[in-house]
Amino acid sequence: MTITGRTAVYGVVGYPVGHSLSPLFQNAAFEYLGIDAVYVPFEVKHTDLSSALEGLKASGVKGLNITVPFKEEALTLADEVSNEAYEIGAVNTIKFEGEKTLAYNTDWIGFLKMAQEVEDLKGKNVLLLGAGGASRAVMYALKRAGANVFIWNRTLERARRLAEVFGGEAVENPEEALKKVTVIVNTTSVGLQEDEPPLFDYSLIEPYQTVIDIIYKDTPLISTAREKGSKAVNGLNMLLYQGAESFRIWTGCEPPLKVMKRALYLHLGIKDSPRTLQRI
Ligand code: ATR
């Protein structure tokens, strides 16, 4: 890669961003298509999003991904917001166009593409675990795909609110809905850390149930489901597909998905196999 005075700059704004995998596959895409651009991480303090966006725009940065903890705040700082981002209430993609800051959400498409690789969601009963920030894009995608959603959250009130906004049924415990669903989706942060207590007894999962986690490594939920013979996917492809859609918005080009995927999977030492992701 040769950086010149003409090289366009893109990046990801968040805190922390040190572990972000997005530079890997976004830079692979630019390189493959011969686009003179780089994608870099910008670690921004919690109080500094507004000044950071102004500064990046003033510096000629072309576009950004927005990640934790800024997705909701970014919505309030944009000049124009896509319908999807507005309905979801969160932004993960920004494009600077002249003086304007345009905001989008591609998380929901990322989720939908990932989920549809393993399951047709239309008319399916789905148990959504979690009602936090990340759950909104997933809920939006599930409803758009025509799923019936039961929502469980540790704090029941948040599940009720999500159900009210998007249409769905809040349940008081996961087991209550488990028997009624063929798809289970985890959007809580449980599984990120080692040795966390499970959200429910995962051995209750049946082989006919499909399990999806938006955490991008295998969690105990995913591993147990796979052991039980269920289709189970972690969120790595959601990360990839949301990034690919951001790339499309910034460049207007078809994202070179295979190239992006190869860069990501190679870095993580993962070999792609039909329904599961296995370590080499
Ligand atoms: P994010 O934006 O990443 O979704 P968040 O808004 O803090 O972050 O949401 C985290 C989600 O994980 C919430 O659904 C949270 O449940 P609460 O609303 O009750 O806080 C859920 N979560 C986090 N730790 C949990 C735990 N130990 N058990 C169950 N749910 C948990």
Residues whose N, C-alpha, C, O or C-beta is under 5 A from the ligand:
A	BS01	ATR	G130 A131 G132 G133 A134 S135 N153 R154 T155 R158 T187 T188 S189 V190
